[in-house]
Amino acid sequence: MSKKMSLLFASVSVLLMIATAVAISYNGWLAVLFLLLALACIASGFIYKARLRKMK
């Protein structure tokens, strides 16, 4: 995986985790939504990396 893609996945994941932390104090359901989005982003990064490795 290129460094730019790694940085993109890491940055988006961190932003979603920060949003989860902020949303905990406001709305529990919104925090759950951000948590699921963060986990989906992390998982999609691993899936993308595995597919690129498989293509080589």
Steps between C-alpha positions, in 0.01 A plus 500: 500500500632844417586745774225738389232231529632394839490859618146541366367192680680592822382862494138412430505236772644741756246768409216250540637390838520862614143552382400192700663641813324835459166338419507290820420809706219612270317199361563130557349389171712744306807370682409144399461614139843665498652193666360273230623736229848505655511120516379478140772741388770301680370173358481642149865607528602145586286360219649745249853409612428127470355537150801701384734239644302222329521674161881517509 
